[in-house]
Amino acid sequence: MLRFIKRNALPIALLLVLLWAAVIFAFSAADATDSSKTSTGVTRFLCSLLVPDFNDMSAAMQRAVVRRYGLYVRKAAHFTEYTVFGVLLYAAVYIIEKRRSLRYAPALAWLVGTVYAVSDECHQYFVPGRSMQLRDMLIDSFGTLIGIALGMLIFAAYAAHRATRLGSSPKSRHKAI
């Protein structure tokens, strides 16, 4: 199995990027009513876990709490989905450029993620009840950047682990993925 993954690392990485892009697209394609129901449901669930005595509050008070935190949950969702996208993009670009200098892989991954974020917001402009927001583009772009940083940390940790296990320098093993 590991041999299969190593031989097919690039197609697998690209497939994961495309699948996650499709997930982002699906969330963006939801009209305002469906999107609001989803974010309200997620916010209500998180409030039931994190807000003391939320379940003991009156329905009106619960609605007020959900309304209060709803914007933060929606923006955190933007950030999180693009953080995952950034990790996947970095992995794909890293695999593509593994035989060359890695200096440009993070920049290329960030550029692709940011262009997709802009296109995603443009797409939302045409969805009933949704809008295109610069703030969301910036949140998405920053999420991509954080995802790329996480991807770099993951690859570096993996290389260090392999180097320790195999008794070689991390730098030389980092390119073996």
N, C-alpha and C positions, 0 to 999 in steps of 0.2 A: 504494500500500500504506500509506504513512504517513497519507494522508488517511483511509483506512478505519479505521486504528487510532485516530486522533484523534476521528473521529465516533462510534466504538464503544468508547471508553476505559472507560466505566463497566461495560457488560456484560462486557467482556474482564476487567476487574479483579475483578468479582464472580465470574465463572467460575473464575478462577485461585484465588480464596479458597476457593470450594466444592470445587474439585479437590484443593487442598492439605488441606482439612479431611477429605476422603475418604481421602487418603493416611494422615493421622494416625489416623483411625478404623480403617483396615485394619490398621495396626501394632498398635493397641490390641485389635483383635478376635482376634488370634492367641493361641491358648492358651499356657500356660506352656512346653510342650515346644517348640513352633515358635518362640516368642519367644526362648527360650534358645538354640536352634540358630542363629538369625539373629545374635544378639548375640555368641555364641561365635565364629561364622565371621568377623564383622567384627573382633572383638578379635584373633583369630588373624592375620588379614590385616594389621592395623595393627602388631601385634607383629613380624611378619616384616619390616616396613618400618622400624620405629623402634627395636627392641631389638637391640643389637649381638649378633651370633652366635646369634640366635634359631633360625635354621634348622639350626645345628650342634648344638643342645641335644638331649638325649634326649627321648623322647616325654613322660616323666613330668615333666621339668623344663619343657617347653613348656606342659603342662597347668597347672602351678603358676603360670607367668608369666601365662598367659591368665586364670586364676582371679583373680590379683592385680589385674590391670588391668580385668577385666570390668565391675565396678561403675562405674568411671570412664567407660568407653566407653558404657554404657547411659545414664548421666546426661548425658553429652555429646550423645548422640543426642536425648534429650528436649529439651535446650537448643537444639540446632541446628534440629530440626523446628519448634519454636515461634519461633525467630528468623526463619526463612523466613516463617512464618505472620504474624508481626508486620509484616514488610516489606509483604507482600501486603495485610494489613488496612489498614495506613496508606495505601497507594496507593488502595485502594477508598474509604476514608473521605475522603481528601483530594479525590478526584475528586467525590464527592458534595457536599462542602462548599466547592468551589473558589470559589463566588461569595459566600461568607460568611467571617466571621473564622475563621482556622485554629486559634484557641486551643483549641478543644474536640476537634478531629480526633484528636490523639494520645491524649487521655483516652478517647474513644469506642472507638478501635481497641484500646487496652489493656483496656478493660472487656470488649469482645467476646472478645478472646483469652483473658482470664482466665476468663470464664464458660465458654468452650469447654474450657479446660484442666480445670476442675472437673468438667464433664460427662463429659469423656474419662476422668478417673480414676473417676468413678462407674460409667461403662460397664465399666471393667476389673474392678470388683468382681464383676460377673456373668459374667466370662469364666473358664472352668475354670483353676485354678492361679494366677490373677493376683489382685492386690489393689489396693485404693485406698490411695494414700500421699500424705500431706500434703506431704512433701518433694518429690515429683514435681510436685504442683500449684504449689509455690513455684518450682521450677526452670522449669517451663513458663511461668509468669507472668513471670518475670524474662527468659526467652528472648524472649517477646513484646515486653517493654519494650525490650530491646536491638535487636530487629528494627525497632521503631518508630523508634528513634533512628537506625538505619541508613537507614531509609526517608526520614526527614527530611533526613539528610545527602545522600542520593542526589538528592532533589528540589531541594535548595538548590544542589548542584553543577550540576545540569542547568540550573537557572534562571540561575546565574552564567555558565555556558558560553553559553547562548542570548543573554543580555544582552551579553556580550562580542562575540559573533558579529554580533548585530544592532545593537549600539551604543546600547542603552538600559539603564535601571537594572534590576538583578536583581529587585527587589521587584515591579515591574510585570510582568515576564516570568514570574515564578514562578506567577502565577495563570492563565497562558495554556495550561496543560497540559490 
